[in-house]
Amino acid sequence: MINPHDVIIRPIITETSMNEMANKKYTFVVDRRANKVEVKRAVEKIFDVEVEKVNTINMRGKIKRMGANKGKRTDWKKAVVKLTPESKEIEFFEGM
């Protein structure tokens, strides 16, 4: 994973993730093959911040039905990134 934009797919904007921003924790959807070290490097490079800790969670896709047909959403990986106390905040999330 050379390009950091291939590791970080998009931010997760929910009520819970917005409340965690007060503790300098930010939530992202990341590539399923990315490990914690790659996520840390990608966030530091893209947003120019210092990362203290990364937690990753593999999320299963939900089973969905449409009449008699069954389908499944894709599996995905979530990363919760905690910044150091001295680090600046991520500007993308300010004002939300």
N, C-alpha and C positions, 0 to 999 in steps of 0.2 A: 504494500500500500504506500505508494510514493506520494501521491497527491492528497493533501489533507482534506480537500473538498470531496474526495471519494469516501473518506472515512465518516465524516459528519454529514448526514443526509438532510435533516431538518430539525428545528427545535420542537419540543412538545409544549404546547401552550394550553394548560388546564388550570383550574382553580388551585389545585394542590401544588402544581409546579410554580405558580405565581406566588403563593404563600412562602415557598421555600427560598425564593429569591432574597428575602430579608436575611437569611443565613448564608448568603452567597453560594447557593446550590442551584445549578442549572441543569435542565433535563433535555436530552437530545435523542433522536433516532439515529443509530449508527449502523454501519455495515455489519452484517452478521459474522463476518470472518475477522473483524477487528478485535484486538485485545486491549487491555487497559492502558498499556504503554503507548500504543498507537493512537488511542483516543486522547490521551493526555497531550501528546506531541501535537496532534491536529488542532485541539482547542487552543493551546498556547500559541501556535503559529497563526491561526486564523484571526483570533481575537486579541492577541498581544497581551495576555494575562498570565498569571502564575497559578498552576493547578496544584492543590494540596493532595486531593484524593479523588479516585474514580471508582464508582460502583457500577457494575454492568448486570443487566437482567435479560435473560432470553424469554421473550414473550411468545406464547403460542397463539396462532391465528384462531379466530372463533369459527365454529361450525355454523353455517347459515343455511336456511331452507327457503325455497321459492316453490310452494306447492309440493309436489312429490319429489322434486329435485333437491339434492343435497350438495352443498359446496363448502369450501373451506377458504378462509382468508389466509394470506401468506404469514408465515412466522417472521418475527422481527426482533431486533435487539435494542434495548433502551440503556442509556448511560446517564447516570447522575454524577455531575462534576462539581466538586467543592473547591472553591478558590481559597487562596491564602488570605489571612486578614489584611495584609499590606497591599494586596492586589487590587487594581481598579475593577469596577463592575463591567460587565459586558454591555456595550452600548445598544446592541440589538434589542435587548429586553427593557431598556429604560423607557418610562412613560406609558407602560401598559397597565 
